[in-house]
Amino acid sequence: MMFKHWEKLLLVASVLLGLAAGSRRDVANRRGFTPQAMEEMRARSLIMERATSNTSDLLYYTNETKEYYVESLPDIPQSYMTELYSGVIPLNMSNTTRGMFFVFQPRVGPPVKEITIWFNGGPGCSSLEGFLQENGRIQWSWGQYSPQINPYSWVNLTNMLWVEYPVGVGFSPGTPTATDEEEPALEFVEFFRNFQTIFNISNYSIYVTGESYAGRYVPYVANAMLDQNDTTHFNVSGALMYDPCIGSWPTANALSVYPWIEQNNNIMGFNKSFLTNLAEADQQCGYAQYREDFMHFPPNGTQPATYLNTTADPDCDLWDTVYNSAYGVNPCFNVYEPNLQCPLLSDPLGFPSDLIYSYAGLPPYFNRTDVKKAMHAPLTTDWELCTGPVFVGEGGPEDEGDLSADPLQAVLPRVIEATNRVLVSNGDLDLEILTNGTLLAIQNMTWGGKLGFQTEPSKQIVITIPDIQYEEVFVSSGFDGLDNYQGVMGVQHYERGLMWAETYLSGHMQPQFQPRSSYRHLQWLLGRIDAL
């Protein structure tokens, strides 16, 4: 009798699972993920054999581009490779002392007349991190013994261009001379013009994207392109910024860090006395009152200019207090993904957190001579993931030497109004750039004739993209069917050309930590879907 009872329960469960699967398919269809689209994504994640000897099938291979063509990459299986180009393009084709190093990977799938540019931040950090660990087709991230294919790579949707920016970063040759964002942005325009000439590109839609300090790069570069008044070569159609340095982010971090710790202390592990002292300082320094006054929708008014002098007022430097104390609780603390615990993960690029670390005998991948040769990189350059300084002004935010105005003042509103398709997103677990700090910055920006968002973000982001990355592991372990779609993974809000996306369970590098959410963001940016 007991067995028959369980047989009935299992029969009912299987029927319910079937109904749920049908419902999930319906949701996927409504959100732009048709069965065909899902199958195409799955197919593109599979290993493919590339006939490297047959260049006639390559979309961008010509006499002008063949010197940049990448036949293979050391330690990367040849079956992972698709059409790929890299090297240095000078700003002035008659002067090779100053230029920018790039990686260009055409879309894996039907050709599209668009190109998505990616910048990492720093300032001074290489965009090759994005290529190898975030949104490229090949993924070799922290703790991975060997590389794998990234099924959520952005090359599944668009042509990708990763650029080491500005001059002086990574393999990009030249001595930094900039004191603001305008100079490198104009240099990028010259680089990109030469890139398009070499690769015979014109009349493409251009999307400018990046993370962290690229929150300053992206709007200034897009603005410089708009200034060209040339849609043949600079048809800026949208922009995306992850966990961006906008507003007065050092002050915004101090303003926002106590509520973040209060909500996430389960992963930080601070004791009660530390929390009490932090709460008292949050009150005494005026941060709690500031949040009460200005975190409103619509805003109560323009926020006053704020500057945190950590030397004169160290007791109110709450973010640094948290940062410095975190290593005592967790020696493997990672400000970019604070929920990680020991052991410290080795990084093929040598920089898994603010600690520089990789296993003995493993040099940074892009500093290997065989890799430099394969990618047509300068052999004499000692590549590091992050170098500096790349701005040479006196002072600026966090004394980075960048004296340009906050993008919120003019260039970012201009890009929003020109394209009506700009996405700003923050990962909720990011302690480097805090979500509420970014949202406070947006509430102090005027675009489309109004200050800030008029309505508080509340619409859910429901991720229906299936797990492809670990599907085989689940099946082989007898757990097939449990790696379902993720469900609610954030909050979205759109007003006057600006899309805000709060991403749950993500740290600083969103394409690395929540690739399915990031994939959705890109779909929206490219106009493939109307909402997240």
N, C-alpha and C positions, 0 to 999 in steps of 0.2 A: 504493500500500500504506500509506504514511504517513497519508494522509487517512482511509482506512478504519479504521486503528488509532485515530485520534483520534475518529472517529465512534463507535466502540465505547465509548471512554472517556467521551465526552459522554453516551451513552445510559445507561451505568452511573451516571454522576454524577447525571443527571436522576432516575433511579429512586431513588437514595439520598436526594436532596433531597426527593422526594415522601414517602419513608418518614419522613424527619426531620420534615417538615411535619406528617405524621400524628401522629408522636410528640409534637411540640410542642403540637398540639391536645389530645392526651390529657392532657399535663401541665397545660395551661391549664384543662381541665375539672376536674381533681382539685383545683386551687388556687382554684377559684371563678370563673375567667374563661372562661365558656362562650362559644361562638361568638356567641350572642345578646348576651351582655354586652359582648363586644368590639365588636360592630357598633353597639350603643347608644352606647358611648363614642365611636366614630368619628363617628356621626351628630351627637352633641352638640357635637363639635368643629367642625362645619361652620358656615358663615355662614348665618344665619337672618334673614329679613325680619320685623321687628316692626311690627305695625300700631299705631302710637302713638296713633292717634285712637280706637281701639276699646278702651276701658279695661274693658269688661264681661268680657273674657277674662282679666283679671288677678286673681290669687288673693287678693291682699291690698289691693287698691285700694278704699278706701271714703272717705266724707266726712271721716273722721278721719285718714286716711293720705295723702290727695291732696296736702297741702302738702309732703310729703316725696318725692313721686314724681319720679323723674329721667327727663325726656323724652329727653334726649340729652346727650352729653359732647363738648366741643370736641376736634377732631382724632381722635375715635373714630368709625369708620364706623357709620352707623345700623344696618347689618345685623349688627353685633356685639352690639347691645344686647338684653338681655332684661329682665324685670321687675326694677326697681331703685329703692331708696329711700335717701335720706340726709338728714342734718340734725342739729340739736342737740335733745336732749330734756333738759329740766331735771331735777335731782334732786328738786326740789319744784315742782310744776306752777304754783304761785302765785308763784314766785321764779325768774326767768330768768337771774340773774347767775351761776348755778353749774349746770353740766350736762356732758353728754358727747356728743361728735359720733360718729355711727355711719354705717355703710353696711350696708344689708340687701339681700341678693340671694337670693330663693327658689330652690329647686332647679330646675335645667333638666331636666325630666323629670317623672315621676309625683310628686304631692305626698307629703310625709312629715311626720309629726308629731314633728319633732325640730328642734333648732337647735344649730349649732356656733358657739361664740364664739371669736374669734381676737384675741390681744394680741401686739403687738410689744414689745420690751423697752426697753433703754436703761440705766437708767431715763430716760424722757423722749422716747422715739422713737415716732413715729406708726404706728398699725396700718394706715394707708393704704398703707404700703409692702407689707404683706401683700396688700392688695386689688389693687394694680397690678402687683406684681412677683413674687408668690409663689404664692398659691393662688386668686386671683380668676379670673374668666372672661376678662378682658381683661389681657393681659400686655404691659407696656412696660418692659423691663429695661435693664440696662447695655448700651451699644453698639448698641441697636436704633434704627434710623432711624425706625421707625413702630411702632405697636402691632399685636399679632396676637392671635388667639384662643388661649387656653391649653387644649389638649385634655385636660389632666390637672387641670383646675380642680376644687376641692372642691365647687363648686355642681353638678357632675354627680351628686353623691351625696347632698347634704344642703342645708338652708337655712343660709346663712352670714351671720354678723353680725360685722363688724369694728368695734371700738370704740377711739377714741383715749382711752387710759387711762394714768394717772389724770387728774383735773382739772388743767388747765394744759398738757396736751400737745396740740399741733396746734390744732385748732379748738375743743377742749373748754374752755368759758369758766370762769373762776374762778381765784382765787389759791391756790396750793398751801399747805396747812396741815398735812399729815400728817407725823408723825414715825415712823410704822410702817406695816405692811401692813394692819392691822385697819381703820383709818379709811377708806381708799379702797375696800376690799372692801365695807364697809357702804354706801358711797356708790354703788357699782356695783349692789348689791342694789336700792336705791331707783330708780336709772336703769332697771334691767331690769324692775322691776315696772311702771313707767310705760310702757316700751316695749311690754310685753305687753298692757297695757290699750288703748293706741292701736291696735295691730295685731290685737287680738282673738285673742290667743294664750293657750291654757291647755292643761294636760295634755300638754305636749311633753316629750320626753326632752331633757335639756340636757347638752351636752358642752363642756368648757372647755379651750381649747388656746392655745398660744403658744410663743415661742422666747426664748432668751437670758435677760434679766432677768425675763421672764415666768415663768421657773422659780420665782420668788417670787410673782408675781401669781396664777398659775393655782391653786396649792393654797390660797392664802388666800381667793380669790374663791369657789372651790368649797366651802371650809369654811364661809364666811359663808352660802352658800346652804343648806347642810345644816343650819345653825343655825336656819333659818327654820321647819323642820319642816312644810313646805308643798309636797307633791309636785304640787299643781295648778300651781304657778308655778315651783318650784325643784326639779324632779325630776333632780338631778344623776346622770347615768348613766355618766360616764367623764371622763377627762382625758388630755391629751397635752402633753408638753413636749419641745421640741427644744433641744439644746445648752444646758441650763438652768444658771442660777446657783443651784446648791444646794451645801450644804456650805460650807467655806471655800475658795471657788474661786480667789482670788488665790494662796493657798498651794498649792492643788492644781495650779494651772498651773505654779508653780515646781517642784513635786515631779515633774511629768510631762513637762516640756518637753525635757529632754535625750534620753530615748528617742524622742520624736517627731522631733527633729532628726536623730538617728541613722538613723531609718527613712526620713525624707523629705528628706534633704539634696540629693538629686538635683534637687529643685525650688527649694531655697533657695540653694545655691551657696556655702556658707561654706567657707573654706580650712581646711587641716589644723590649723594652729595654733589657730584659733578653736575647732575641735571638741575639740582636746586640752584647752584651758583650760576649756571647758564641762564636759567629762567629769570633770576634776579637781574642779571646784567642785561638781558633782553628788555626788561622793563626800564631799568635805570638809564640805559643808553637811548631810550626813546623809540626803539625798533617796534615794539608791540603797538605803540600809539600810531606810528607811521603806517603800519599795515592797516590798522583800523581806519585811519583817515583816507587812505588812497587805494586800497584794494576794493574798488567799487565798480559796478557796471550799471549805467555809464559812470565815468570817473567824476569825482567831486570837483576836480579842477586840475590844473597843471601842477605837477609835483615840484617842490623846491629843489634847486641844485644841491646835491649832497656830495661830500668828499670825505672819505674815511682816512684820517691821518694815523696810520698804525704806530708811528713813532711817538707822536704826541699823546695818543689816546689808546695805549695797548689794551686796556681793560675792555674796550668796546670792539676789539678785533676778534669777534666771536668765531668767525669762520676759521681763522688760523689757530685759535684755541682748540677748536674741534679737530682740525686737521692734525696738529702736532700731538694731541692726546690719543688719537686713534691708533697710532703705531704701538703704544704701550699695551693696549688691549689686544690688538691683532697685528703682529709683526708683518703679516702679509697684506695689510690694509691696502686697498686699491681705490683711490679717490674717484676713479672713472667707473668702477663697478663695485661699490662698497660691500655687497653681500658675499663677495669671495672671501674664503678663509684659507689658511695654510693647507698644503704647501704652496710656496710661491711658484707660479707657472712659468716655465721657460717660454721665451718669445723668440721666434725665428728672426725678428727684427731687433731684438736685444733691449726692448723697452716696454715690458708688460704693464707697468704702472709708473709711478714717479721713481721707482727703484729700477736701476739698469741691471738686467739680469737675463742670462740664458745659460743653458747647460754647458759645462766645460767642453771645449772643442767645437762649439757651434758658433761661428762668427755670424754677424748680421748678414742675412741672405744677400742683400744688394751690395755688400762690400766685398763679396767674393770675386776674384778675378775672372773665373769662368762665367759668372752671371753678368758681370760688366761687359765681357766680350759678346755674349749672346744678345744683350740688350743695346749694344752700340753706345755704351756709356763711357765717359772719360775714364781711362784706366788709372790715371794718377790721382783721381779724386778719392779721398777717404770718406766714404759715405757713412753718415749717421742719420738715424731717424729724425732727430731734432737737433738743430744747431742754432746759433745766434751770435750776436744780434743781427736782425735783417732790416731794422730801422735804426737810423743814426741821429734822430732828434734828441733834444734834451728834455727828458720827462715824458709826458704822455701817460695814458692809463697804465697803471702798474709799472711805470718807468720803462716801458717797452720801446721808447723812442719814436712812437707813432703819434704825431701831433694833429692828425686829421680830426674833423668834427665827428661826433657820434652819428652813425648812419641814420638814427631815428630823426635827426633834425631836418634832413632834406633828401638824401640819395635813396634811402629805402622807401619813403613815401612816393617818390617819383617812379621807382620801379614797380611798385604795387599799382599805381594809377595807370602806368603805361601798358601793363600786361594783364591786370585783373587775375593774375594767377601766381601768387607768392605763398609759399607754405613755410611757417615757422613752427618748429616742434621741439619739445624738451622731454627727455627721459626722466621719469619720476625717481629713479634710483641714482641719478647723477648727483654727486656731491661737488663736482668741479664747477658746474653751472647749474644753479638750482631752478626748478620749474617756476616757483612763485616769483623769483627774481626776474626771470624772463617775462612772465606775465605782467609784472609791475612795470617793466620797461615798455611793453606794448601799450599799457594804459596811459603812458606819458607821451605817446606819439600821435600826431595829427595826420590823417590821410583821408582822402575823399571828403574833405570838408568837416570832419568831426574828430574829436579827441577820443582815442581808445575804442575798445569794443563797447557797444551800447547794451549788449545783453551778455550775461555771464555764460561761459561755455558749459554745456550740459549734455549735448548729444553724444551718445555712446559710439565708439568705434568697435564694430564687431568683426573679428577676423575670421573669415571662412576659408581662407587659403589652407589647403591640407598640408600636413607634415610630409615632406618628400625627403628631407635631408636624412632622417633616421628611420625611415619606413622599413627598410630591409632589416635593420637591427631589431626592431619590434617584432617583425614577422618571424625571424630566425629564433627569437627568444620566447616565442609563444605568446606574445603580447599584442598580436595584430588586432587593430581596431581600437586600441586604447589611445593611440596618438592622434586624437581627433582634432578638428579645427579648434582654435584657441578660444573663441567666444569674445567676450568684452575685454578689450585690451587698451582702452584709452578713451579720451574725450576729444571731440572735434567741434569747431565753431568757425563759421565763415561770415565775414562782413566786408563789403566794399573792396573785394579783390584779395583779401588776406584770409588764408586758412590757418587756424591754430590747431595743433595736434599735441595733446598730452599723451605720452606713451607709457603704459604701465609696464613694470618689470624690466625696464631698460635703463642702462647707465648711459655714459657719455656718447659712445660710438653706437648709435642706434642700428645701422645696418649690420653690425657685428652681433649685437645682443638681442635684437628683435627683428630679424630679417624679413619676416612676413609682414609686420607692420610697415617697415621701410619700403617694401615692395609696393604696398598699397599707396603710400605717400607718392612714390614715383608715378604710379598709374594716374593718380589725380593730377600731378604736375603736368604730365604729357597730354592731358585731356582725354584719357581713355575711360575714365569714370567721372561722375559728377559730384560724388561725395565719398568720404572715407568709410 
